Amino acid sequence: MVGIGGLLAATGITGFLIPSGFFDGGATGLSMLGASTTTISLPLFLLIVNTPFLILGWNRFGSKFIIKCILTIIYFAVFVMILKVPVLTNDKILCAVFGGILLGAGTGFAINGGSVLDGTEIAAIIICEKVGLSIGSIILIFNVVIFGLVAFFKGYEVALYSILTYMLAAKSANFLIHGLEEYIGISIVSINSEKIRKALTAELKLGVTVYSGKTGFEGKHQEILFCVVTKYDIQRVKRIASSIDEKAFIVTQPVDNVHGGLVKTKMRKKRF
């Protein structure tokens, strides 16, 4: 996965972003901006910019993970240096779209393989533990600075196209990391909660948690069922619950960072 990720990301950069003059976010974007405004090559800049982030993460993530990241980034930088991709299109929109998709796909494959192509997320995790901001907020602040520099040195149009590239890269990466295992939390309130619980555990082999609550108007005792499923099982859960109690109150909400418990999922390597 790491090998495929480095190849895809390098293809996106050399085949679409560099020919069009667009930039990514994060450490990769900062490296591209530095290489475009100095005489230092992009592969060397990738190593220089990512090094401080990797040093920061040594104690937090352990030497084994950081060494793997170092090797991945070196591999990525070498591919950027040696890969010669012909210019497939001069259309700016197509370059932003497919450059972003390839770059994001490369990031997603690398993370699924237990490594990273960009040290920004490592730094964001460490900083969020110290200042109390979310990881997403820290990455956003970092990228606002990056794209602000792009606008200053390269113009607003290039910065806007670069933001589009980054947004598509983020969507592509998130799909590969979470898309096939998107989890949904389902809460079910019903007078037939026990029958529904037994049906869900018997037919779908789901783990179901039973909360003890009471109704708001009458103050009567009421059991509340909660389970976590993949997005493909939502309609099956609703169908089972409604077949037992057509008046059952069902609420669904996205769930992140599912770990442990009885959740239907394919086996994966630990990423971090």
Residue frames relative to the residue before (quaternion, step in Angstrom):
aa qw qx qy qz dx dy dz
M 1.0000 0.0000 0.0000 0.0000 0.00 0.00 0.00
V 0.6414 0.5167 -0.3199 0.4682 3.55 1.00 -0.83
G 0.6490 0.5283 -0.3138 0.4485 3.57 1.00 -0.85
I 0.6619 0.4866 -0.2951 0.4879 3.56 0.96 -0.90
G 0.6410 0.5482 -0.3229 0.4293 3.57 0.99 -0.85
G 0.6679 0.4979 -0.3006 0.4643 3.57 0.90 -0.90
L 0.6551 0.5178 -0.3058 0.4574 3.57 1.02 -0.82
L 0.6709 0.4964 -0.3023 0.4606 3.59 0.91 -0.91
A 0.6670 0.5021 -0.3050 0.4583 3.58 0.90 -0.91
A 0.6567 0.5031 -0.3092 0.4691 3.59 0.94 -0.84
T 0.6276 0.5309 -0.3316 0.4629 3.58 1.05 -0.73
G 0.6493 0.5200 -0.3121 0.4589 3.58 0.97 -0.84
I 0.6845 0.4857 -0.2871 0.4617 3.57 0.96 -0.86
T 0.7590 0.4042 -0.2188 0.4612 3.58 0.71 -1.10
G 0.7277 0.4515 -0.2494 0.4521 3.60 1.07 -0.68
F 0.8142 0.2389 -0.1054 0.5185 3.59 1.10 -0.61
L 0.7431 0.4357 -0.2605 0.4360 3.61 0.71 -1.00
I 0.6909 0.4770 -0.2962 0.4554 3.58 0.77 -0.96
P 0.6725 0.4876 -0.3289 0.4493 3.68 0.80 -0.82
S 0.7250 0.4198 -0.2438 0.4885 3.59 1.06 -0.71
G 0.4595 -0.7056 0.4325 0.3225 3.58 1.25 -0.25
F 0.4732 0.6686 -0.4462 0.3605 3.60 1.19 0.45
F 0.2918 -0.7664 0.5560 0.1357 3.54 -1.29 0.43
D 0.3995 -0.6693 0.5718 0.2559 3.51 -1.26 0.54
G 0.5147 -0.5988 0.4879 0.3720 3.56 -1.30 -0.07
G 0.7079 0.4910 -0.3143 0.3988 3.56 -1.30 -0.21
A 0.7883 -0.2950 0.2378 0.4847 3.52 -1.29 -0.45
T 0.6151 0.5461 -0.3482 0.4496 3.58 1.08 -0.67
G 0.6641 0.4954 -0.3024 0.4712 3.58 0.95 -0.84
L 0.6402 0.5122 -0.3242 0.4718 3.57 1.00 -0.81
S 0.6378 0.5212 -0.3203 0.4680 3.58 1.04 -0.77
M 0.6563 0.5074 -0.3120 0.4630 3.58 0.96 -0.84
L 0.6472 0.5082 -0.3156 0.4725 3.57 1.01 -0.81
G 0.6583 0.5082 -0.3115 0.4598 3.58 0.96 -0.85
A 0.6707 0.5003 -0.3036 0.4558 3.57 0.96 -0.86
S 0.6783 0.4995 -0.2938 0.4518 3.59 1.09 -0.68
T 0.7434 0.3868 -0.2149 0.5016 3.60 1.20 -0.41
T 0.7284 0.3122 -0.2183 0.5695 3.60 1.31 0.01
T 0.5884 -0.5734 0.4340 0.3698 3.56 -1.31 -0.09
I 0.5031 0.6441 -0.4302 0.3834 3.61 1.28 0.02
S 0.4812 -0.6885 0.4644 0.2807 3.59 -0.92 0.90
L 0.6331 -0.5555 0.3935 0.3684 3.56 -1.23 0.53
P 0.6494 0.5126 -0.3522 0.4376 3.67 0.81 -0.79
L 0.6628 0.4904 -0.3076 0.4749 3.58 0.98 -0.81
F 0.6344 0.5257 -0.3271 0.4627 3.57 1.03 -0.75
L 0.6068 0.5584 -0.3540 0.4412 3.60 1.03 -0.72
L 0.6733 0.4794 -0.2888 0.4831 3.56 0.99 -0.82
I 0.6659 0.5176 -0.3066 0.4413 3.58 0.93 -0.89
V 0.7110 0.4725 -0.2675 0.4468 3.59 0.79 -1.03
N 0.7062 0.4716 -0.2723 0.4525 3.61 0.97 -0.82
T 0.5317 0.6721 -0.3997 0.3254 3.60 1.12 -0.54
P 0.6754 0.4811 -0.3318 0.4497 3.69 0.76 -0.82
F 0.6401 0.5241 -0.3300 0.4547 3.61 1.01 -0.76
L 0.6645 0.5021 -0.3010 0.4644 3.57 1.00 -0.82
I 0.6204 0.5288 -0.3384 0.4701 3.58 1.06 -0.71
L 0.6420 0.5296 -0.3187 0.4536 3.58 1.00 -0.85
G 0.7307 0.4550 -0.2372 0.4504 3.56 1.02 -0.79
W 0.4166 0.7440 -0.4568 0.2534 3.60 1.24 -0.15
N 0.7369 0.4055 -0.2314 0.4889 3.60 0.81 -0.99
R 0.6660 0.5280 -0.3065 0.4286 3.59 1.03 -0.80
F 0.8099 0.2733 -0.1216 0.5046 3.60 0.88 -0.90
G 0.5307 -0.6422 0.4110 0.3701 3.59 1.20 -0.26
S 0.6263 -0.5935 0.3717 0.3426 3.52 -1.17 0.68
K 0.6241 0.5669 -0.3537 0.4050 3.61 0.98 -0.80
F 0.6901 0.4699 -0.2822 0.4726 3.57 0.86 -0.94
I 0.6779 0.4952 -0.3040 0.4504 3.60 0.86 -0.91
I 0.6297 0.5175 -0.3437 0.4665 3.61 0.98 -0.75
K 0.6308 0.5202 -0.3290 0.4725 3.57 1.03 -0.76
C 0.6473 0.5110 -0.3154 0.4696 3.58 1.01 -0.80
I 0.6240 0.5390 -0.3375 0.4542 3.59 1.00 -0.82
L 0.6722 0.4887 -0.2929 0.4728 3.57 0.89 -0.94
T 0.6377 0.5301 -0.3255 0.4543 3.59 1.04 -0.77
I 0.6811 0.4808 -0.2913 0.4690 3.58 0.89 -0.91
I 0.6130 0.5227 -0.3474 0.4798 3.61 1.06 -0.68
Y 0.6372 0.5260 -0.3070 0.4723 3.56 0.97 -0.91
F 0.6527 0.5153 -0.2944 0.4709 3.58 0.97 -0.91
A 0.6696 0.5036 -0.2945 0.4596 3.57 0.92 -0.93
V 0.6352 0.5208 -0.3276 0.4668 3.59 1.02 -0.78
F 0.6455 0.5140 -0.3223 0.4641 3.58 0.96 -0.81
V 0.6288 0.5247 -0.3338 0.4667 3.59 1.00 -0.80
M 0.6756 0.5111 -0.2859 0.4479 3.58 1.04 -0.79
I 0.7989 0.3410 -0.1644 0.4674 3.60 0.82 -0.94
L 0.6001 0.5965 -0.3692 0.3846 3.59 1.15 -0.49
K 0.0906 -0.7862 0.6111 0.0164 3.56 -0.83 1.04
V 0.0062 -0.8102 0.5836 -0.0547 3.53 -0.22 1.31
P 0.4210 -0.7054 0.5007 0.2730 3.62 -0.75 0.96
V 0.5388 -0.6105 0.4690 0.3421 3.56 -1.14 0.63
L 0.2333 -0.8180 0.5164 0.0990 3.57 -0.45 1.23
T 0.8013 -0.0225 0.0389 0.5966 3.59 1.11 -0.59
N 0.3113 -0.7318 0.5745 0.1936 3.53 -1.24 0.54
D 0.4536 0.6809 -0.4481 0.3603 3.56 1.31 0.09
K 0.4564 -0.7275 0.4444 0.2549 3.58 -0.66 1.12
I 0.6462 0.5217 -0.3257 0.4519 3.57 0.96 -0.83
L 0.6645 0.5006 -0.3048 0.4637 3.57 0.91 -0.92
C 0.6379 0.5215 -0.3277 0.4622 3.59 1.00 -0.77
A 0.6644 0.4943 -0.3048 0.4705 3.58 0.94 -0.86
V 0.6781 0.5042 -0.2973 0.4445 3.59 0.91 -0.93
F 0.7738 0.3680 -0.2119 0.4700 3.57 0.58 -1.12
G 0.5855 0.5466 -0.3730 0.4682 3.58 1.14 -0.48
G 0.6710 0.4951 -0.2893 0.4700 3.56 0.97 -0.88
I 0.6546 0.5167 -0.3172 0.4516 3.58 0.94 -0.88
L 0.6778 0.4854 -0.2959 0.4662 3.60 0.88 -0.90
L 0.6583 0.5039 -0.3112 0.4646 3.56 0.96 -0.86
G 0.6715 0.4881 -0.2957 0.4727 3.58 0.96 -0.83
A 0.6266 0.5282 -0.3343 0.4654 3.57 1.04 -0.75
G 0.6379 0.5256 -0.3223 0.4615 3.56 1.02 -0.78
T 0.6424 0.5159 -0.3119 0.4731 3.56 1.02 -0.82
G 0.6627 0.5184 -0.3015 0.4486 3.56 0.96 -0.89
F 0.6529 0.5019 -0.3132 0.4730 3.58 0.94 -0.85
A 0.6556 0.5195 -0.3176 0.4467 3.58 0.93 -0.87
I 0.6663 0.4901 -0.3023 0.4737 3.60 0.94 -0.86
N 0.6434 0.5071 -0.3231 0.4739 3.60 1.00 -0.76
G 0.6769 0.4701 -0.2808 0.4919 3.56 1.20 -0.51
G 0.5852 -0.6269 0.3518 0.3752 3.57 1.28 0.15
S 0.6827 0.4187 -0.2935 0.5220 3.59 1.12 0.58
V 0.3126 -0.7266 0.5684 0.2265 3.58 -1.30 -0.17
L 0.3524 -0.7068 0.5689 0.2294 3.54 -1.28 0.45
D 0.7570 0.2676 -0.1229 0.5833 3.56 1.30 -0.35
G 0.3737 -0.7754 0.4737 0.1863 3.57 -0.72 1.08
T 0.4294 0.7330 -0.4497 0.2757 3.59 1.25 -0.12
E 0.6692 0.5113 -0.3109 0.4405 3.58 0.91 -0.89
I 0.5942 0.5561 -0.3588 0.4571 3.59 1.09 -0.66
A 0.6773 0.4804 -0.2864 0.4780 3.56 0.90 -0.95
A 0.6406 0.5436 -0.3305 0.4301 3.59 0.99 -0.83
I 0.6364 0.5251 -0.3295 0.4591 3.60 0.98 -0.82
I 0.6739 0.4927 -0.2943 0.4653 3.59 0.93 -0.88
I 0.6789 0.4977 -0.2952 0.4519 3.58 0.89 -0.93
C 0.6475 0.5357 -0.3357 0.4255 3.61 0.96 -0.84
E 0.6283 0.5375 -0.3356 0.4512 3.58 1.12 -0.59
K 0.7070 0.4592 -0.2536 0.4742 3.58 1.18 -0.55
V 0.7988 0.3149 -0.1505 0.4900 3.60 0.95 -0.85
G 0.5143 -0.6934 0.3929 0.3168 3.60 1.24 -0.16
L 0.5312 0.6036 -0.4245 0.4164 3.60 1.23 0.08
S 0.5547 -0.5927 0.4557 0.3650 3.56 -1.23 0.38
I 0.6404 -0.5241 0.3925 0.4015 3.56 -1.25 0.43
G 0.6501 0.5315 -0.3140 0.4430 3.56 0.97 -0.89
S 0.6481 0.5221 -0.3190 0.4535 3.59 1.01 -0.79
I 0.6584 0.5064 -0.3105 0.4622 3.57 0.97 -0.83
I 0.6497 0.4968 -0.3158 0.4810 3.59 0.97 -0.85
L 0.6255 0.5401 -0.3328 0.4542 3.59 1.03 -0.79
I 0.6505 0.5093 -0.3144 0.4676 3.60 0.91 -0.91
F 0.6463 0.5243 -0.3154 0.4559 3.56 0.94 -0.91
N 0.7146 0.4556 -0.2651 0.4599 3.58 0.88 -0.91
V 0.5629 0.5686 -0.3899 0.4558 3.59 1.15 -0.49
V 0.6444 0.5059 -0.3108 0.4818 3.57 1.02 -0.82
I 0.6509 0.5266 -0.3175 0.4453 3.59 0.91 -0.93
F 0.7303 0.4218 -0.2514 0.4749 3.58 0.74 -1.01
G 0.5666 0.5589 -0.3851 0.4671 3.58 1.21 -0.36
L 0.6500 0.4949 -0.3053 0.4893 3.57 1.04 -0.77
V 0.6171 0.5340 -0.3434 0.4649 3.58 1.05 -0.75
A 0.6532 0.5073 -0.3123 0.4675 3.59 0.95 -0.87
F 0.6634 0.5138 -0.3058 0.4500 3.59 0.99 -0.83
F 0.7715 0.3723 -0.1951 0.4776 3.59 0.83 -0.99
K 0.8139 0.2861 -0.1193 0.4915 3.60 0.97 -0.80
G 0.6083 -0.5654 0.3612 0.4240 3.59 1.20 -0.19
Y 0.6216 -0.5918 0.3787 0.3464 3.54 -1.21 0.60
E 0.6253 0.5503 -0.3565 0.4232 3.61 0.98 -0.71
V 0.6497 0.5002 -0.3091 0.4818 3.57 0.94 -0.86
A 0.6429 0.5253 -0.3232 0.4541 3.58 0.99 -0.82
L 0.6612 0.5040 -0.3121 0.4598 3.59 0.95 -0.82
Y 0.6476 0.4905 -0.3166 0.4897 3.58 0.98 -0.78
S 0.6406 0.5273 -0.3228 0.4553 3.58 1.04 -0.74
I 0.6210 0.5234 -0.3354 0.4774 3.58 1.06 -0.72
L 0.6262 0.5238 -0.3282 0.4751 3.58 1.03 -0.81
T 0.6348 0.5290 -0.3184 0.4645 3.59 0.99 -0.85
Y 0.6762 0.5001 -0.2921 0.4554 3.56 0.89 -0.96
M 0.6461 0.5250 -0.3248 0.4489 3.60 0.95 -0.85
L 0.6695 0.4806 -0.2972 0.4822 3.59 0.98 -0.83
A 0.6217 0.5320 -0.3395 0.4639 3.58 1.05 -0.71
A 0.6525 0.5114 -0.3124 0.4638 3.58 0.98 -0.84
K 0.6494 0.5068 -0.3156 0.4710 3.61 0.97 -0.83
S 0.6588 0.5127 -0.3083 0.4561 3.56 0.94 -0.90
A 0.6652 0.4975 -0.3018 0.4680 3.58 0.94 -0.88
N 0.6621 0.5103 -0.3127 0.4511 3.59 0.91 -0.87
F 0.6300 0.5328 -0.3434 0.4486 3.58 1.02 -0.73
L 0.6905 0.4724 -0.2876 0.4662 3.57 0.90 -0.88
I 0.6863 0.4738 -0.2867 0.4715 3.58 1.07 -0.69
H 0.8359 0.1954 -0.0543 0.5101 3.57 0.84 -1.01
G 0.5214 0.7158 -0.3930 0.2477 3.57 1.12 -0.64
L 0.7431 0.3985 -0.2331 0.4845 3.57 0.82 -0.94
E 0.7523 0.2934 -0.1858 0.5599 3.57 1.27 -0.20
E 0.2045 0.7888 -0.5468 0.1924 3.54 0.95 0.90
Y 0.2045 -0.8167 0.5337 0.0789 3.55 -0.63 1.15
I 0.1453 -0.7711 0.6176 0.0544 3.53 -1.13 0.78
G 0.2765 -0.7396 0.5908 0.1658 3.56 -0.95 0.93
I 0.1025 -0.8021 0.5876 0.0280 3.58 -0.87 0.95
S 0.1090 -0.7676 0.6298 0.0475 3.57 -0.88 1.03
I 0.0811 -0.8032 0.5902 0.0011 3.57 -0.89 0.99
V 0.0830 -0.7739 0.6276 0.0183 3.56 -0.83 1.05
S 0.2250 0.7753 -0.5519 0.2089 3.57 -0.57 1.16
I 0.5160 -0.6221 0.4874 0.3304 3.56 -1.18 0.56
N 0.7013 0.3941 -0.2471 0.5403 3.59 1.29 -0.30
S 0.1321 0.8525 -0.4968 0.0948 3.56 1.09 0.73
E 0.6401 0.5363 -0.3369 0.4349 3.59 0.98 -0.76
K 0.6532 0.4967 -0.3151 0.4769 3.61 0.97 -0.81
I 0.6496 0.5108 -0.3165 0.4657 3.58 0.97 -0.83
R 0.6339 0.5330 -0.3320 0.4515 3.59 0.96 -0.85
K 0.6766 0.4903 -0.2988 0.4609 3.57 0.85 -0.93
A 0.6548 0.5145 -0.3170 0.4540 3.59 1.00 -0.79
L 0.6618 0.5052 -0.3115 0.4580 3.59 0.96 -0.83
T 0.6914 0.4665 -0.2889 0.4699 3.58 0.91 -0.84
A 0.6879 0.4827 -0.2892 0.4584 3.60 1.04 -0.72
E 0.7649 0.3939 -0.2094 0.4647 3.59 0.81 -1.00
L 0.8012 0.2777 -0.1332 0.5130 3.60 0.90 -0.88
K 0.3546 -0.7561 0.4769 0.2743 3.59 1.32 -0.12
L 0.3377 0.7589 -0.4882 0.2679 3.56 1.03 0.79
G 0.4017 -0.6404 0.5858 0.2920 3.51 -1.28 0.44
V 0.0719 -0.8123 0.5788 -0.0060 3.58 -0.74 1.04
T 0.2106 -0.7608 0.6036 0.1116 3.56 -0.90 0.98
V 0.2141 -0.7813 0.5773 0.1024 3.59 -0.93 0.92
Y 0.1599 -0.7776 0.6046 0.0659 3.55 -0.66 1.17
S 0.3305 -0.7206 0.5733 0.2071 3.54 -1.12 0.68
G 0.1136 0.8027 -0.5741 0.1142 3.58 -0.63 1.12
K 0.2739 -0.7365 0.5743 0.2295 3.55 -1.23 -0.40
T 0.5836 -0.6009 0.4214 0.3474 3.53 -1.20 0.56
G 0.5462 -0.6651 0.4119 0.2995 3.54 -1.09 0.73
F 0.7201 0.4427 -0.2576 0.4680 3.60 0.96 -0.80
E 0.8060 0.2981 -0.1396 0.4920 3.56 0.76 -1.05
G 0.3779 -0.7525 0.4675 0.2691 3.59 1.19 -0.34
K 0.4085 0.7167 -0.4706 0.3130 3.57 1.19 0.49
H 0.5859 -0.5742 0.4357 0.3703 3.55 -1.20 0.59
Q 0.0376 0.7999 -0.5951 0.0678 3.57 -0.94 0.92
E 0.3060 -0.7379 0.5733 0.1821 3.58 -0.83 0.99
I 0.1605 -0.7700 0.6134 0.0707 3.55 -1.07 0.85
L 0.2428 -0.7816 0.5621 0.1188 3.57 -0.71 1.09
F 0.0124 -0.7851 0.6192 0.0015 3.54 -1.07 0.76
C 0.0961 0.7812 -0.6122 0.0755 3.56 -0.93 0.91
V 0.3074 -0.7268 0.5871 0.1807 3.55 -1.26 0.46
V 0.0032 0.8068 -0.5876 0.0610 3.56 -0.76 1.10
T 0.5342 -0.5526 0.4986 0.4008 3.55 -1.32 0.09
K 0.6692 -0.5254 0.3388 0.4017 3.56 -1.21 0.42
Y 0.6234 0.5652 -0.3373 0.4221 3.58 1.19 -0.48
D 0.7068 0.4607 -0.2598 0.4697 3.61 1.21 -0.38
I 0.4039 0.7431 -0.4688 0.2546 3.60 1.24 -0.08
Q 0.7096 0.4636 -0.2790 0.4514 3.58 0.74 -1.04
R 0.6143 0.5417 -0.3559 0.4501 3.60 1.06 -0.62
V 0.6439 0.5064 -0.3208 0.4755 3.59 0.99 -0.81
K 0.6607 0.5034 -0.3110 0.4619 3.58 0.90 -0.89
R 0.6471 0.5309 -0.3233 0.4415 3.56 0.97 -0.85
I 0.6632 0.5037 -0.3022 0.4639 3.57 0.94 -0.92
A 0.6732 0.4982 -0.3003 0.4565 3.59 0.88 -0.96
S 0.7000 0.4774 -0.2777 0.4527 3.59 0.89 -0.93
S 0.6177 0.5463 -0.3528 0.4422 3.58 1.11 -0.60
I 0.6832 0.4500 -0.2772 0.5038 3.59 1.16 -0.56
D 0.7854 -0.0143 0.0423 0.6173 3.57 1.01 -0.86
E 0.2711 -0.8059 0.5053 0.1472 3.57 -0.21 1.27
K 0.6758 0.4605 -0.2918 0.4962 3.59 1.26 -0.28
A 0.3431 0.7556 -0.4958 0.2560 3.61 1.24 0.19
F 0.3357 -0.7274 0.5681 0.1884 3.56 -1.02 0.90
I 0.0275 -0.8252 0.5612 -0.0576 3.57 -0.51 1.24
V 0.0414 -0.7894 0.6122 -0.0175 3.57 -0.84 1.04
T 0.0961 -0.7893 0.6046 0.0477 3.59 -0.94 0.89
Q 0.0434 0.7857 -0.6163 0.0301 3.55 -1.14 0.64
P 0.5592 -0.6010 0.4412 0.3626 3.61 -1.10 0.65
V 0.1385 -0.7767 0.6117 0.0580 3.56 -1.12 0.74
D 0.1556 -0.7884 0.5912 0.0685 3.57 -0.91 0.95
N 0.8483 0.2325 -0.1470 0.4525 3.52 -1.39 0.34
V 0.1610 0.7900 -0.5674 0.1675 3.57 0.78 1.04
H 0.0903 0.7931 -0.5941 0.0995 3.57 -0.84 1.00
G 0.8214 0.1733 -0.1503 0.5222 3.56 -0.90 0.94
G 0.6602 0.5190 -0.3738 0.3938 3.53 -1.33 -0.16
L 0.5699 -0.5733 0.4650 0.3610 3.54 -1.36 -0.04
V 0.2136 0.7612 -0.5714 0.2202 3.55 0.03 1.37
K 0.4204 -0.7075 0.5070 0.2563 3.54 -0.85 0.97
T 0.2905 0.7383 -0.5564 0.2468 3.57 -0.51 1.17
K 0.4937 -0.6252 0.4989 0.3412 3.53 -1.19 0.40
M 0.5681 -0.6074 0.4326 0.3482 3.55 -1.16 0.59
R 0.0210 -0.7943 0.6070 -0.0114 3.55 -1.02 0.84
K 0.5466 -0.5772 0.4823 0.3681 3.50 -1.27 0.36
K 0.5264 -0.5912 0.5002 0.3510 3.52 -1.21 0.50
R 0.3472 -0.7847 0.4777 0.1883 3.55 -0.70 1.08
F 0.8137 0.1012 -0.0266 0.5718 3.55 0.88 -0.92
